[in-house]
C-alpha cells in the first residue's frame, strides 16, 4: 500500500551497507516518501545541520564509524523522530531507555512504514512538535 499525502514526508536513511541503504531507500520511495540517504555519521550530521525539511531519520544502529546510539541522540537533539534498525540486544536496550523506535532486523516493508508512522504521528521529537 502506498502512502498518499499532498507533501511527501522527507526521510533520511543512514546505513553504511550499500545494499541495505538502497533497499530501505527504495522501499520508502515506493511507499510515497521523499528519501535522502547517506553512508556514514559525518554525512548524516552535515545533512541534518543544513537541511531543514527532514521529517524523520532511519538509521543503522552500528557500523557507521560512530555508534548508532550517539547518532540517535544527535538526531533527537535536533527534534527529529528516529527509527533505529538493529538486531542487537544493546541497541534494543538503548532504544527502550531513550524512547526510540527500534525496528528489529530482519523486517518487512510494512513494519518500516508502521515504525515511521508511529514516530512521526506521536509528535515526540519532531520539528513540527509544539
C-alpha positions in Angstrom: 0.0 0.0 0.0 1.5 3.4 -1.0 1.2 6.4 1.2 -1.0 9.2 -0.3 -0.1 12.6 1.0 -0.1 16.1 -0.6 3.5 16.7 0.5 5.7 13.6 0.9 7.5 13.2 4.2 11.2 13.5 3.9 13.1 10.6 5.5 16.9 10.5 6.0 18.3 6.9 5.8 21.7 6.4 7.4 23.2 3.0 6.5 26.8 2.1 5.7 25.9 -1.0 3.7 25.1 -0.1 0.1 22.6 -2.9 -0.5 20.9 -2.2 2.8 20.7 1.5 2.2 19.4 1.0 -1.3 16.8 -1.5 -0.1 15.5 0.8 2.6 15.6 3.9 0.3 13.7 2.0 -2.5 11.1 0.7 0.0 10.4 4.1 1.3 10.2 5.7 -2.2 7.7 3.1 -3.3 5.6 3.9 -0.2 5.4 7.6 -1.2 8.2 9.1 0.9 10.9 11.5 -0.3 14.2 10.0 0.7 17.8 11.2 1.2 20.4 8.6 2.1 23.9 8.7 3.4 26.5 6.1 4.2 28.1 7.4 7.4 27.8 9.5 10.6 29.6 12.6 9.2 27.3 12.8 6.2 24.3 12.4 8.5 25.4 15.2 10.8 26.2 17.5 7.8 22.8 16.9 6.2 20.9 17.4 9.5 22.8 20.6 10.1 22.0 22.1 6.7 18.6 20.5 5.6 15.6 21.9 7.4 13.0 19.7 5.7 13.8 16.3 7.2 10.8 14.7 8.9 12.5 11.6 10.4 15.7 9.6 10.5 16.0 5.8 9.9 19.4 4.7 11.0 21.5 1.6 11.3 22.5 1.1 15.0 26.0 0.0 14.2 28.9 0.1 11.7 28.7 3.8 10.8 32.1 5.0 12.0 30.4 6.2 15.2 27.9 4.5 17.4 24.3 4.5 16.1 23.2 5.3 19.6 25.2 8.6 19.6 23.7 9.4 16.2 20.2 8.8 17.5 20.8 11.2 20.4 22.1 13.7 17.9 19.0 13.5 15.7 16.8 13.5 18.7 18.5 16.7 19.9 17.5 18.3 16.6 13.9 17.3 17.3 13.8 14.6 14.7 11.9 11.3 15.2 14.3 8.3 15.0 13.8 4.7 13.9 16.8 2.6 14.7 17.4 -0.6 12.7 19.2 -3.4 14.6 19.0 -6.8 15.9 21.5 -6.4 18.8 20.5 -6.6 22.4 22.4 -3.4 23.3 20.6 -1.4 20.6 17.3 -2.7 21.9 18.1 -1.7 25.5 19.3 1.7 24.4 16.2 2.4 22.2 13.9 1.4 25.1 15.8 3.6 27.7 15.8 6.6 25.4 12.2 6.4 24.0 13.3 5.5 20.5 11.5 3.3 18.0 13.5 0.2 17.3 12.9 -1.8 14.1 14.4 -5.3 14.6 16.2 -6.8 11.7 15.1 -8.5 9.5 11.9 -6.6 8.9 9.2 -6.3 6.3 8.4 -3.1 4.4 5.1 -2.6 6.2 6.9 -2.8 9.5 9.2 0.0 8.4 6.3 2.1 7.3 4.5 1.4 10.6 7.5 2.4 12.7 7.9 5.7 10.8 4.2 6.4 11.1 4.4 5.7 14.8 7.3 8.1 15.5 6.1 10.8 13.2 2.5 10.5 14.4 3.4 10.7 18.1 4.6 14.4 17.8 7.5 13.5 20.0 11.0 14.8 19.0 9.7 16.0 15.6 10.3 19.5 14.3 6.6 20.1 14.0 6.0 19.4 17.7 4.9 22.3 19.8 
